[in-house]
Amino acid sequence: MSSLLEPELIEVMEQGNSNSADNQATLTVQEKEEIDQEATHYHEKTSVGLEALRIVQKHRGWISDESLQAISNYLDIPVAELESVATYFQLIFRQPVGKEVIYLCKSSSCWIMGCDNLQKKISERLNIQPGETSEDGIFTLLETPCLGDCDKAPVLMLGEEMHRHLDEKGIDELIDKKKNTMLTNPLTKNISSENIAATIEQYVENDGYQGWRKAITMVPDDIINEVKDAGLRGRGGAGFNTGLKWSFVPRGEDSPKQKYVVCNADEMEPGAFKDRLLMERDPHLLLEGMAIAAYAIGASHAYIFIRGEYHLAANRLEQAIDEAKQQGMIGENIFDSGFNLEICLHRSAGNYICGEETALLNALEGKRAIPRAKPPFHRSAGFGANPLSLTM
């Protein structure tokens, strides 16, 4: 377990917790725009300080020292003043928390109705005490004086959802449901039953681009090794190890300067539509994965080669690319790192064979889509005779 009160554990969580903020004292374009919008409602800049804290925490999970400094720099509010606000309000976190925060009400009404028994049950299930985070990083347990639902005691708030008239059985059901949702649907968690695409705001609110924020602060070889160790494999049929594929691309000072990432989204096998669903409903998931791949191999350009019949997916991907550029997720000097990445959508015009990787590369170069003889392989001489990683 990890404790909100143990400083020696905070550094570990800062490095490993997916909710960790980036290590740079800068705000993203989206954070600035949201803060600016809130500032229009107030006459004094200090009045927007709390809203700025809430906005940044929404995107980063908690308020690190770097985040506090970034807000101070942007609003020209002294750090000490922001700190006094951040440490006063219970819903602002100055230390890392789990993906889900459990607020257990300890009011007199809830105490009479047995909230102590609920706390014992939660502590038993998750092996944590109030102020601590579970080892899997999912839950943090906090006590709160009152949640304002005294007539429905005992109550707790999980994230932003209120749960009333709880008993010990209800605690088990609540925890099981939340764990199952988080652990069994990582790929489709942003996909709704309606035929709409997740916006960048919705994607970010659900921990989107956190992996990209973390990756861009890492050494590329460490990213490749981590992906290898994770056992991530391609979804195109062969199931090849993704990290191993990335490692084949020449890197280092003597390697070619121009490299590419190409996403094979042609998907023309009969009965295959898994990629279409992801591109239509959760396009930013694809963009984040491509960004991490590009940084890992040192590529500054990436292409999505999409089949010509996928008009809806193509339109939504183009919109997502525009959103990502506007919010600084791709483009120039991403997160003030000095790394540049342009992602371009390339529409095919039909014909099954373009799903074969070398035929796809010929088509991408404006040639007839005929498979190439091997060697050379695309990892060393792919698009325009430059190295690339081609993902499916």
Steps between C-alpha positions, in 0.01 A plus 500: 500500500605862463411785729414860435696572816826321411733729300749222421231324293391805308802495267426140403139584418603807304709278274258211462146619559310552174337805657838671548542844347778575257821632651500836325370826648286579197130480422359335190308696241175342616565583866574863411185529290282361779659729758457800269133412456447490878687829541233680295259454792714687755636852542815399690754247377538355849135394487576243231776333704278226640340431161848476347596241761186300424561516123863388520413223746228378264760447231792380712340320791659713774691826552876439501752769591564547128129541429466752782792698358348486150172647626691766696699598191192519278277697738779698666377387842765429766564129554449543875154643441401212272646254749285642778192443285603154376570369849178642645245331275453126536416438135837634382776240519859610563619140503430210261172315539348192340292501186189491721468691829258368762364775723348338809261726689567520875217735597291434810218358286732259321670406827164411656417290192826303511760675287776354721398152385523619138851630561608169652356316199677727250829471689465122509422471128767739376760462778512875557417746775360854455760712318651201315495370143461134403805321361345473154461880492125483441348618829581771756293514819430838659271601785282809463297688764177502300373428149165673539286186473423463869149363438647209303778397739737331491641637174826518311607670179702302247652744255204726431227241564308492828407160648235500771350266763808279479577184691800266497358294213452820302869585552603167348271547201621857446869410508454191280302693241758780482794259477336291230418808295855632522684172448294328231435786258829690457475510119134594467446711813448818292255337257132563558205311355418802287683553172698803614870564540659581835618863496844592623343643817326170573813304416719710730249480784530120480882506538557550128847619390641424847710222348629748241584755772696238688674357192634832376693542827664156463803373311376343173681171565323477837164539325584220257612270782187575701278418201697180445461396862127578492453241226306738276440341160372613163134453408549429131506120525863400562499624858861623475651657813460878463804601702718258303372649173589851619848385603576394141490862379853649484559751779792702627727766354597293194142413403307686226356825631160460334283217629128429473216323676229360274171363631349236273129579527407344165324204669350332192479139622137376488346515845766734641376828645670531841717792387206683343315494830796646688565768238134606484433501875838563670737663248725660763596155627662432163671841492645454848639159411657635181656790690664265750626278217640800311687632802638155580659456155581867439245564223374851435237402242220243516233387256167324544435300180123449512286305254305714257160375612548613862363850448357548849815373671715723279293810574512437874873434493560828317295681764693324778832597340387864494393478867832345599692774320293775663562352845874454444494119509663484156673762286810699587686499832250269668474566877807728465711187439655607169337198330294563185243267346264540206229237442339487156198302381551329161185365335525195277276440199400137542667166411568222748875463453575837661470323834834330425762725654735549206212549255367760742835681497505509121148647503606755762780607265248550216589177318300197394428288808721203413678306780874555516770237504677458836763590608535789557248508783295808585669543836816613317367610157127561513329823399714699258789261577495625862457279810151463642288302741183373338224413747174313446 
